Amino acid sequence: MARPRAADTQRRTRIQREKEELILEAALDVFSTQGFRGSTLDQIATAAQMSKPNLLYYFRTKEDIHRLLIDRLLETWLDPLRHINSTGEPISEIQSYIRRKLEMARDYPRESRLFANEMLQGAPHIQDELQDLKVL
């Protein structure tokens, strides 16, 4: 799993953890609206209301930020697959899966767009994880 750059320090302070979360929230907004290719570190820094050098203290690259967001997203986004009962009635299981995914899309619209953008691009940042996925 990707880690913030500040995590390399011996003991992260409360302020460091808060700044990392602030950056990740801002990045989620930027990535979910602009896509990975259309996003820049400058846009993320502006959305986080900090300077680019300050952002770079916490994360080395745009890819590091995106990777951490994707890692976090996969933990919950693929969870509905884990609830499919392989011995259950197929139509019922598929309906339940679709209902859970629609609820997630409603409750987490930015994450939904981020995941959809990743899938539409051919899952370049999560292809390995999806191939190795064993959720059932």
Salt bridges, closest charged atoms under 4 A:
ASP8 OD1 - ARG3 NH2 2.77
ASP8 OD2 - ARG60 NH2 3.29
GLU18 OE2 - ARG14 NH1 2.85
GLU20 OE1 - ARG12 NH2 2.48
GLU21 OE2 - ARG72 NH2 2.66
GLU25 OE1 - ARG110 NH2 2.75
ASP29 OD1 - ARG110 NH1 2.79
ASP42 OD1 - LYS52 NZ 3.88
ASP71 OD1 - ARG67 NH2 2.75
ASP79 OD1 - ARG82 NH1 3.82
ASP79 OD2 - HIS83 NE2 3.74
ASP107 OD1 - ARG106 NE 2.95
GLU118 OE1 - HIS125 ND1 2.97
GLU129 OE2 - ARG67 NH2 2.74
